[in-house]
Amino acid sequence: MPLGNRLTTAAAYAEAPTVPVRVVLENIRSGANVGSFFRTSDALRLAGLDLCGYTAHPPHKDILKTALGASEHVPWRAFETAADAVAALKAEGYRVAAIEQAEGSVDLNQWQPEPGERWALVFGNEVRGVQADTCAAADVVIELPQFGVKQSLNVSVCGGIVLWHACQHIGLPGSVG
């Protein structure tokens, strides 16, 4: 990204255009993973995060440690359940994608959102993934292709890959409004 597109203050972040993507975290156990999503959301200038279920909220110490201050200016909301978040996001005009290895999922390389579309991407628990009812409520279930024995990535690593892919198609900061 050209140096001219970088922001230097929380106030500038609040005033700058964002990519119309929200991160939905469903029952994420690790505050460090949540903090990583805050940093990724800051880096890509995403619209914000929705923290669901028992996902930790700022100012949790592990979030603060990995977010490096991003949790102070990246917008976030708390929801009792991912179902509540999904309903609210759909009412706000977002399409919803669950990121999960599931029957009928679409390979990440085949998912190509249109520029300017509004998407909410749901990432699930580190062990159990995105709940089946959340997947059922989503507009699409996306699977990140993996070729190793474990067929598993850390949720925040998966998030970085999927969110970068989304931004490449939807638009990068400064190119969307």
WOUR-V312448 format. One record per residue. PSI is psi as a letter, one per 40 degrees, with the letter a starting at -180 (NA if undefined). OMEGA is omega in degrees with one decimal (* if undefined). D_CENTER is the distance of its C-alpha to the mean C-alpha in Angstrom with 1 decimal. Layout:
PSI,OMEGA,D_CENTER  PSI,OMEGA,D_CENTER
//
This chain:
h,178.5,20.0  i,-177.9,23.4  d,-178.5,24.2  e,-179.5,24.8  e,-178.8,21.1  i,178.1,20.3  i,-177.9,20.2  e,180.0,22.3  i,176.3,21.9  d,179.1,19.6  d,178.0,21.8  d,177.9,21.3  d,-177.9,17.5  d,-177.4,18.1  e,-173.4,20.4  i,174.0,18.7  i,178.8,17.1  i,171.8,13.3  h,-176.0,11.4  g,178.7,10.9  h,173.3,7.2  i,176.5,5.4  h,175.4,2.5  h,179.6,5.5  h,-176.7,7.1  h,174.7,10.5  f,176.5,13.4  h,-176.4,12.2  d,-170.1,15.6  h,173.6,15.2  d,177.3,14.8  d,176.5,14.7  d,178.1,11.5  d,178.2,10.0  d,176.8,11.8  d,176.6,10.4  d,175.1,6.8  d,179.8,8.9  d,178.1,10.8  d,178.8,8.4  d,176.1,7.2  d,-176.5,11.0  d,-178.3,12.0  e,-178.9,10.4  f,179.5,11.2  i,-177.3,8.2  d,177.5,9.5  a,-177.7,7.9  i,172.8,6.5  h,-174.8,8.4  h,-169.5,10.0  i,176.9,12.1  b,-178.6,15.4  e,174.3,16.5  h,179.8,13.3  i,178.3,14.9  i,171.5,14.8  i,11.9,16.1  f,177.2,18.9  h,-173.0,18.7  d,-179.9,20.5  d,174.4,18.2  d,-178.3,15.2  d,-178.3,17.6  d,-177.0,18.9  d,-179.8,15.8  d,179.8,14.1  f,177.1,17.5  e,-178.0,17.5  d,-178.8,14.1  e,178.2,13.8  e,-179.2,16.9  e,175.3,15.7  h,-178.0,11.9  i,176.2,12.1  i,177.1,11.0  i,176.7,12.7  h,175.6,13.9  i,177.9,14.7  d,-179.7,17.3  i,174.3,15.7  d,177.4,12.8  d,177.2,15.6  d,179.6,16.1  d,-179.2,12.6  d,178.9,12.8  d,179.5,16.3  d,-179.0,15.5  d,177.0,12.8  d,177.7,15.3  d,178.4,18.0  e,176.4,16.3  e,177.4,16.3  i,165.2,12.8  i,-173.4,12.9  h,175.4,10.8  h,172.8,9.9  h,179.6,10.0  h,-171.8,9.6  i,171.2,13.1  h,-174.4,16.6  i,175.0,18.6  h,178.0,21.7  e,-179.8,21.2  i,178.4,17.8  h,176.3,17.4  h,-179.6,17.3  d,-179.1,14.4  d,179.1,17.3  e,-180.0,18.6  h,-177.5,15.5  g,179.1,16.2  i,-178.2,14.7  i,177.9,17.2  h,177.3,17.2  e,177.5,16.2  i,178.0,14.7  h,-178.1,12.2  i,169.4,9.3  h,-177.0,6.9  h,-175.4,5.1  h,175.5,6.4  h,-172.0,6.8  a,-178.4,10.3  i,-176.1,13.2  d,-178.8,14.4  d,-173.8,17.6  e,179.2,17.4  a,178.7,14.0  h,-179.0,12.8  i,-177.0,15.9  d,-179.7,18.2  d,175.9,18.4  d,176.0,14.7  d,-179.1,15.0  d,-179.5,18.1  e,-178.0,16.7  i,175.3,14.1  d,179.6,15.4  i,171.8,14.7  h,-176.2,13.9  h,178.4,12.9  h,176.3,14.4  h,-178.2,14.2  h,179.9,17.9  i,-170.3,19.4  e,-179.0,23.0  a,-179.6,24.0  d,-173.6,25.6  d,-178.1,22.8  f,-175.1,20.3  h,172.2,17.6  i,169.9,15.1  i,-174.8,13.7  d,-179.1,10.3  d,174.8,9.1  d,175.9,11.2  d,179.5,9.9  d,179.8,6.3  d,-179.7,8.3  d,-176.5,10.4  d,-178.7,8.3  d,175.9,6.5  d,178.0,10.1  d,-179.6,11.5  d,-178.5,9.8  d,177.8,11.1  d,-178.6,14.4  d,-175.7,15.0  d,179.6,13.7  i,178.0,15.1  i,179.4,14.8  h,-178.3,15.4  e,179.2,19.0  e,176.5,19.2  i,-177.8,17.4  NA,*,18.4
//
